[in-house]
Every structure is written in structure tokens, then in C-alpha cells.
């Protein structure tokens, strides 16, 4: 035989345990690589991870047909509301119109949702006064509606700085739920419930107006 003269290398004895261990190490290394990709931070230039500093929620009874709106104004005069959902660091995450739009899509079909809630997030710190107002846009039942307003500070730990109820009873009614003040570090230094109309600001602008105010989304007086 030719291999007796060393013309062909002899095969090593087959070791099934060694092969199994090697394959197992390959699988573990692959899984570790996938996990590393999943947890590694995104290195794309210019990408900023948004976070919420404050969460402002308004809710009213489930399945209620009335349309109630949340307005939030920051110290710079920006106002987040249903016609201007992003204003400065303020974002209206949900405009709930009562029975008019409370649906979720399930397999392409609209399913009624009982939840009545609007949410505004504050994604940056601007020192000064914040005003949180609610407006009874459309009263359909003729009965008073209890509305709950909550303001939560989220960083560095979650903290409720305001949680209270108020009552609305007719279309067009506006109430200030809370006014709070922040210092430059984002610390809450004062909380009040003194009334302040935001809708009147809109009405005055619309009576005189022409130019759109980018802060509030309403028409402002023309400049001479």
C-alpha cells in the first residue's frame, strides 16, 4: 500500500466528544456576539436619545363622550395643545377627543377604547413658570365631569409634584389645574393653582391676527 511509505498522511483518530465541545464553543461565541450587538449604544453621529423630564397627564372617566383638552405653557411662551402638538421641549403625545376618536386598530378593524387621557411630556429644562390648563371643548352629557391632573418629575427619580381633581360642567370652560416653577437645575421651587387663561391669549391673537405664532400655533397681529 502506498500509504505504508508515507505518501499520504494518516487520519487522526475520530474524537466525538472533542468535536461536540468545539461546536458548543462556536455556538456560545456566536450568541455572545449577537448579545453584544443588541446592547451596544448607537454610534451614529448627531443622534440624541430623547428623554422626559416631566410627565403631565389628564384623565377623565372611562367611556365618557365629552372632549376635554390639555394645554401646557412653558416659561418661553411655548404652548403644547391639539393644534400645536410640539412646542419647544413640550410634546402633546395624545389628543383624546372623547367618543370621537378613541379607537385602536386590531387586525385592520377599529375597536373602541374606553380610556380617556391626554399626555404632555417635558423633554428639557427651561427655568421659570409652567402653566397646565384644561378646557371643556365639547360637553355632550349636560353633567359635570371630574378631571384628574397629575404632574410627575421623572429625573433623577420619579416624584409626584401635583395630583388633584377639578370639575368642568359646560362647553368652553377653562380652568388652570396647576402652575409650577423650576430653577435652573430643574428643581420644583413653587406650586400654585392661581388661575391664568391661555385660551384668552389665543382669542386676542385671532381677533387681531394674521401671522402665525410658531410658539402657539395661533394667528398673531400683523407687524406694521
Secondary structure, DSSP 8 states (H G I E B T S, - for coil): -GGGGTSS-------HHHHHHHHHHHHHHHHHHHHHHHHS----TT------SEEEEEEE-TT---EEEEEEE-TTS-EEBTTB-EETTEEEEE---GGGT-EEEETTEEEE----EEEEEE-S---EEEEEEEEEEE--SSS-EEEEEEEEE-SSS-EEEEEEEEEE-STT-EEEEEEEEE-TTS-EEEEE-----SHHHHHHHHHHEEEE-TTTSSEEE---
